[in-house]
Amino acid sequence: MVKIDDTDRQLLSLLRDNARTPLATLAQKVRVSRGTVQNRLRKLEDAGVITGYTVRLRPDSEPQRIRAWMSIAVEGNGAPAVIRALRGEAAVGTLHSTNGRWDIVAEVRAESLEAFDAALGRIRLTPGIAATETSLLLSTYKA
């Protein structure tokens, strides 16, 4: 396990904000050399701390206009089977296990209300799901 210090945390924070920030800019902001940044990032990648880089899209730029969080209660200890089933559902973007009243939270996306309604119907028929509660996402203020 690699030990992360304040400089690493600063680099990770800057990369979370913009993963395409040039090494020279990162070095300037963190006040270290470009080589130091490059070595630290390689160390974090090799250790598995950084597992990849991604692109964040403006919510209105995606073709799927309807988005929601679906809270899911699972019967007994059937969460692994429900998660496997939901991974195969095209309308499910992300899945999260949770504590408290709900066992799983899923991000559901669809291009129209009709498609959204159909996705909810399919998801609710998944064996092992005891109950669901869905909240539509109306606006996004920070991605």
N, C-alpha and C positions, 0 to 999 in steps of 0.2 A: 504494500500500500504506500503510495507516494504521499509525502507530507506537503500540504498546501499552505503557503505563507501569504502575507498581505499582498505581495506583488502578484502572485498567481490569482488571488481573488480579484484584484483590480483588472487583470487581463481578462478573466472570465466574465466579469461584469461588462467590460467594453465589448467583448465578443457577443454577449447576449443581446446587447443593444444593436450591434451591426456586425455580423460574422464576416463581412467582406472588408472590414477595416484593414488597410495596408499595415504591414509590420512596422514600417517607419513611423506611421501615425501612432500605433500602439506604443512604440518605444518612447516617442515624445511625450505622450500623455502619462505614461508610468514613470518616466524619467530614468530609463535604462537604455542600454544599447540595442540596436536592431538584432544583433546576434544573440543577446540575452533573451529577447522576446522569442526568437526562433527556437532557441534551445529549450526554453521553458514550455512552449507550446508542444514541441516534439515530445518532451518528457511527459506532459499531461496526456497526450494522445497515446503514447506507448503504454502508459500505466492504465489506460482505459477510463481516465477521468473525463476526457473529451472523447465522445463516441462518434461524433459527426457534426457537420455544419448543415444548416437548413435555411430555407427561405420563408419569410413571413409575408403573407399576402394581406392587402387591405380587405376587410370583410366583404365590401361591396364589389370586389373584383372577381370573386369566385362565382361560377355559374349556379351553384346551389344557394338559393336565396333564403330558404327557410332553415333556421337552425334552432336547436333546442337542447336542453339538458333533460335526460330521462333518468329518474331515480328508480332503482329496481330492487325489490325485495325478493330474495331467493328462498325456495323451500329447503329446509334442512341444510345439509352441507353440499348442495348441488352447484355452488358457485363455479367450480372449474368447468363443469359441463355447459353451464349457461354462457360463460365467457367464450368457450370454444365455439358455441353456436353463434354468438353475436359477432365474433370475428369474421364469420362468413357472410354477414349481412352488409350489403353494399351501402346502406344508408347510415351505418354506424361509423363515425369517424374515429373517436377515441373511446377507450374504456378505462375506468378507474375503479379499483376496489376502495371501499370506504368503511368507516365505522359508524356506529349509531343506528338509526332506524333503517337506513338503506344499505344494502350490501354492495351495490354496483351503481356507478353513475356513467351514463353513456352520452356522448355527443351525437345527436341525430341530425342529419342534413338531407334536404330534398329540394328539388327545383320548383315545386309548386305545392299548394296545400293538398291537392289530391294525392300527389306522390307521398307527401308527408303522412297523410292519413293512412295510406296503404302500408307504409313502413311501420307505423305504430301498430297496425293490426298484425303484421307479420311478427314483429318483436314480441308482442303480448301473447302470441300463440306458442312461443318458445317453451318447451318442456322445462319445468323447474322454476319458472317465474311465478311468484305468488301475487305480486302487486307491483304497479308502476305509478309514478307521478311525473308528469312532463311539464316543463316550463319553457315557453318560447323565448328565444333570445331576441330582444328588440333592437338594442344598440350596443355597440362595443366601444369602450372609451380607451382601453389600453390592451394591446395585443402582446 
